[in-house]
Amino acid sequence: MGDTTVSKWAAGTSYGPVLSQTDLYLLNTDLQLNPILQGTNPGFHLLFNLVTGSTGGFNPEARDRDLVFTQKDEPATLPRVTQLIIITELSPWCTIVQNERGVTMSDVCTTIWKEYTENYVSEQEFNSLPPRLQEHVKRAAANNQQAANNWSMYYNTPAPPSRYKRVDWLRDKFYFDYLTKKDTYSVSRLGFKAPNIFVMCLAS
């Protein structure tokens, strides 16, 4: 019958219970992060653009070929959980990813993309930035608007945006790099640490 070995990260619901937030805190279970989200999978490095939402990847050993993100339905963690909390040192916001059947890598990417492209920076948040960084955000907003709308050279240049999306705040760091655990940072940001809080590192 051939090799029937299944990867423990294979997509599906047959891999033990899905832990709720309460289960997770009561059991205080350490979560194992999917190697793709950790950036440690030797055959696939995730390329996820927070401006356009596009996902793909490449093999670090053969960078000349783009790979399709076929693993997107794999669980984000083992044990599987109903909720992940994602923060980053580059922005003040907290992204909560939810799926009652267990959070997948697709859930992580989709939720982060929507959080950063569908929500705007408040006036108070924008004014908290030093003037130099405000200019960087304005420039990023103009570039991101062009990239998201895929303007061609035949169109007129769009008017610069008057409101800024959260993704603009990231300036040139809008590529997902990896997720990691940083309990001391979680405590300083949120006031507590938990097994399902991860810090997102971004790259340009």
C-alpha positions as CSV (number, residue, x, y, z in Angstrom):
1,M,0.0,0.0,0.0
2,G,3.0,2.3,0.0
3,D,4.0,4.9,2.6
4,T,1.0,6.0,4.6
5,T,2.9,8.2,7.1
6,V,1.1,11.5,7.6
7,S,2.8,14.6,8.8
8,K,1.7,15.7,12.2
9,W,1.1,19.1,10.7
10,A,-1.3,17.7,8.0
11,A,-4.5,19.7,7.5
12,G,-7.6,18.1,9.2
13,T,-9.4,17.8,12.4
14,S,-8.3,14.3,13.5
15,Y,-5.4,15.4,15.7
16,G,-6.7,15.5,19.3
17,P,-8.9,18.2,20.9
18,V,-8.9,21.9,20.1
19,L,-8.1,23.8,23.2
20,S,-10.2,26.8,24.2
21,Q,-8.7,29.8,25.8
22,T,-9.8,28.5,29.2
23,D,-8.4,25.0,28.6
24,L,-5.1,26.5,27.6
25,Y,-4.8,28.7,30.6
26,L,-5.9,26.0,33.1
27,L,-3.5,23.4,31.6
28,N,-0.8,26.0,30.9
29,T,0.2,23.9,27.9
30,D,3.2,25.0,25.8
31,L,2.2,25.3,22.2
32,Q,4.4,24.1,19.3
33,L,4.3,26.6,16.5
34,N,4.1,25.4,12.9
35,P,7.7,25.5,11.5
36,I,6.5,27.5,8.5
37,L,5.3,30.3,10.9
38,Q,8.5,30.0,12.9
39,G,10.6,30.4,9.7
40,T,12.4,27.1,10.4
41,N,10.9,24.8,7.7
42,P,13.9,23.9,5.6
43,G,11.9,23.4,2.4
44,F,9.5,26.3,2.5
45,H,10.0,30.0,3.5
46,L,6.7,31.9,3.7
47,L,6.3,35.1,1.6
48,F,3.4,37.0,3.0
49,N,2.8,40.6,1.9
50,L,0.7,42.5,4.5
51,V,-0.2,45.2,1.9
52,T,-1.6,43.0,-0.8
53,G,-2.4,39.9,1.3
54,S,-0.6,37.7,-1.2
55,T,1.0,34.5,0.1
56,G,3.5,32.2,-1.4
57,G,6.9,30.9,-0.7
58,F,10.3,29.6,-1.8
59,N,12.7,26.9,-1.0
60,P,15.8,28.6,0.6
61,E,17.9,26.0,-1.4
62,A,16.3,26.9,-4.7
63,R,15.3,30.6,-4.5
64,D,14.8,30.9,-8.2
65,R,11.4,29.1,-8.1
66,D,8.2,30.5,-6.4
67,L,6.2,27.9,-4.5
68,V,2.4,27.9,-3.9
69,F,1.4,28.1,-0.2
70,T,-0.3,24.7,-0.3
71,Q,0.2,24.2,3.5
72,K,-2.1,27.1,4.4
73,D,-4.8,24.8,5.9
74,E,-2.3,23.1,8.3
75,P,-2.8,23.9,12.0
76,A,-0.9,27.0,13.2
77,T,0.0,25.2,16.5
78,L,-0.1,21.8,18.2
79,P,-2.1,21.3,20.2
80,R,-4.6,23.1,18.1
81,V,-6.3,26.1,19.8
82,T,-9.3,28.3,19.2
83,Q,-7.4,31.6,19.6
84,L,-4.0,33.1,19.0
85,I,-2.9,36.6,20.1
86,I,-0.3,38.2,17.9
87,I,1.6,41.4,18.7
88,T,4.6,43.1,17.1
89,E,7.2,45.5,18.3
90,L,6.6,47.6,15.2
91,S,3.0,48.6,16.0
92,P,0.8,49.2,19.0
93,W,-2.0,46.9,18.0
94,C,-3.0,43.4,19.0
95,T,-4.4,40.9,16.4
96,I,-6.6,38.1,17.7
97,V,-7.0,35.1,15.4
98,Q,-10.0,32.9,16.1
99,N,-11.3,29.6,14.7
100,E,-13.4,27.2,16.8
101,R,-12.2,24.2,14.8
102,G,-8.5,25.2,15.5
103,V,-6.5,28.2,14.1
104,T,-4.8,27.4,10.7
105,M,-2.0,29.2,9.0
106,S,-4.5,30.6,6.6
107,D,-6.5,32.1,9.5
108,V,-3.3,33.7,10.7
109,C,-2.4,35.3,7.4
110,T,-6.0,36.4,6.5
111,T,-6.7,37.9,10.0
112,I,-3.4,39.8,10.1
113,W,-3.9,41.1,6.5
114,K,-7.5,42.3,7.3
115,E,-6.5,43.8,10.6
116,Y,-3.8,45.9,9.0
117,T,-5.6,46.9,5.8
118,E,-9.2,47.4,7.0
119,N,-8.4,49.4,10.1
120,Y,-7.2,53.0,10.1
121,V,-4.7,54.7,12.3
122,S,-6.5,57.1,14.7
123,E,-5.5,60.8,14.7
124,Q,-4.3,60.4,18.2
125,E,-2.1,57.4,17.2
126,F,-0.7,59.3,14.2
127,N,0.1,62.4,16.3
128,S,2.0,60.2,18.8
129,L,4.7,59.7,16.1
130,P,7.6,62.0,15.7
131,P,7.3,64.3,12.6
132,R,10.0,62.3,10.7
133,L,8.1,59.1,11.2
134,Q,4.8,60.8,10.2
135,E,6.4,61.6,6.9
136,H,7.5,58.0,6.5
137,V,4.0,56.8,7.1
138,K,2.6,59.3,4.6
139,R,5.1,58.1,1.9
140,A,4.3,54.4,2.8
141,A,0.6,55.1,2.4
142,A,1.0,56.5,-1.1
143,N,3.2,53.5,-2.1
144,N,0.9,51.0,-0.5
145,Q,-2.2,52.5,-2.1
146,Q,-0.5,52.2,-5.5
147,A,0.5,48.5,-4.8
148,A,-2.9,47.5,-3.4
149,N,-4.8,49.1,-6.3
150,N,-2.2,47.8,-8.8
151,W,-2.3,51.0,-10.8
152,S,-0.9,50.9,-14.2
153,M,1.0,53.6,-15.9
154,Y,-2.1,54.4,-18.0
155,Y,-4.0,55.7,-15.0
156,N,-3.6,59.1,-13.4
157,T,-1.6,59.1,-10.2
158,P,-4.2,58.8,-7.3
159,A,-4.5,61.5,-4.8
160,P,-2.4,60.9,-1.7
161,P,-4.6,59.3,1.1
162,S,-5.9,61.5,3.8
163,R,-6.2,58.6,6.2
164,Y,-3.6,56.0,7.0
165,K,-4.1,52.3,7.4
166,R,-2.4,50.3,10.0
167,V,-0.2,48.7,7.3
168,D,1.1,52.1,6.5
169,W,2.4,52.5,10.1
170,L,4.8,49.6,9.3
171,R,6.5,51.7,6.7
172,D,8.8,49.4,4.6
173,K,8.5,46.4,7.0
174,F,5.4,44.9,5.5
175,Y,6.6,41.3,4.8
176,F,5.8,38.7,7.4
177,D,9.1,37.1,8.6
178,Y,8.2,34.8,11.5
179,L,6.4,34.4,14.8
180,T,8.3,33.9,18.1
181,K,7.7,33.8,21.9
182,K,8.8,36.7,23.9
183,D,7.2,36.5,27.3
184,T,8.9,39.5,28.8
185,Y,7.7,41.6,25.9
186,S,4.2,40.2,26.2
187,V,4.1,41.2,29.8
188,S,5.3,44.7,29.1
189,R,2.7,45.1,26.3
190,L,-0.3,43.3,27.6
191,G,0.4,42.9,31.3
192,F,0.4,39.1,31.2
193,K,1.9,36.2,29.3
194,A,0.1,33.2,27.9
195,P,1.0,30.1,25.8
196,N,-1.0,31.5,22.8
197,I,0.7,35.0,22.6
198,F,3.2,35.3,19.8
199,V,5.3,38.2,18.6
200,M,5.3,38.8,14.8
201,C,8.6,39.8,13.3
202,L,8.5,41.7,10.0
203,A,10.9,42.4,7.2
204,S,11.3,44.8,4.3
